[in-house]
Amino acid sequence: MKPLKIPIPSPTQQMIGFNRPFLTGQETNYIQQAVALGKISGDGFFTQRCHEFFQERYDFPKVLLTVSCTAALEMCALLIDIQQGDEVIMPAYTFVSTANAFVMQGAKIVFADSEPTTPNIDISKIETLITPKTKAIVVVHYGGVACDMEQLMALAKKHNLYIIEDAAHAIDSFHKGKPLGSIGHLATFSFHETKNVISGEGGMLVINDEKFQKRAEIIREKGTNRSAFFRGEVAKYNWVDIGSSYLPSDIIAAFLYAQLQHIQQIQEKRIKLWNRYYQQLQVLTSKYAVQIPFIPDYATRNGHLFYLVCNSLEERTALIAFLKRKKIQAVFHYLSLHQSPFFQERKEHDGRTLAQSDRYSDCLLRLPLYYELTEKQLDYICYQILEFYEEKNK
Ligand SMILES: *Cc1c(COP(=O)(O)O)cnc(C)c1O
């Protein structure tokens, strides 16, 4: 057989890219071990290690690795038994999957605006959106900065709703000392290569409400009670519910476990870089009315992403082009989902203007932030951004 030609990445990466997946060095060793163990389907040795890691470090009552955060969100929609016409409230400023997982089960999505100070959902705008059909509120801890979970849980209790945390950005971040992902009834994480801790593609469901535990295992295993069978709780495994194949191969878990063992090191480095951006770019707020991340007193930063919010779309477009000329790749983020072609066609939006969400869509710019970004590169990026604003305001 002819050997496969694999393109070799250029060793001198001239451009400072937006993201670069970090490898601890242990990933391929663990993958080899997983292969040698002879069980590379789901729920093998490394999946168990990952589950234990999360249960021990964050005191999550029950976790299940999934093939993606998207898959974990789909599981949430099945677990809370979304029926045609049920309403789910969520921010318009989020990733497609937050909404799609519920749309797939027939939910009507009711989009809420973001806060002026952070892209998180504006909790003060939620209550008027609640109707007898509302079943759940899905929140996103944008950039790993917590939503006010106390207020949210109180609202959920008052109206008998489920809270689902899309914690895709939020690993190792906290609300008043409690890990994000441990507070809502259900929570989802992502290990996509753009997140802090990665496995290429990958995700996790956290089940905080005990009543969902058993069914979550079944839905994840194609609607069978295979998990209970492997624990010796039932004599044979059978088709007992709806479900799909949401569990990752143990090869993925082996990769992830290598990352998890280095989480402290990864977080320390990313937070250090985040702080350095914060220090150097803080001046933009008073001088040029540029917004930078805000950490409420109940929240922490986890170094997931650092962003600026420019004063206009034109300013952001010019800044992106300016940085590109300086060989720096800065990228925008979500586009308000209520404005998307798919959602417009459904004609489900009630016409409310979601001014903050649209502002973040037009004006938010994410800066390079990854483990191997050097302080020298970061200082160069900050210097160029300050240059841009000084020249612009001359
Ligand atoms: C990355 C991301 C997802 C999707 O994660 P996958 O693991 O790629 O499915 C969902 N929600 C948010 C907020 C994300 O940032």
The ligand as an ORCA input file, in Angstrom:
! r2SCAN-3c Opt
* xyz 0 1
  C     -18.716     25.266     21.513
  C     -20.115     25.503     21.956
  C     -21.143     24.570     21.794
  C     -20.993     23.325     20.965
  O     -20.011     22.492     21.416
  P     -19.644     21.181     20.561
  O     -18.877     20.378     21.552
  O     -18.835     21.643     19.396
  O     -20.910     20.546     20.164
  C     -22.386     24.824     22.339
  N     -22.636     25.947     23.014
  C     -21.687     26.889     23.172
  C     -22.010     28.126     23.944
  C     -20.413     26.706     22.625
  O     -19.482     27.658     22.743
*
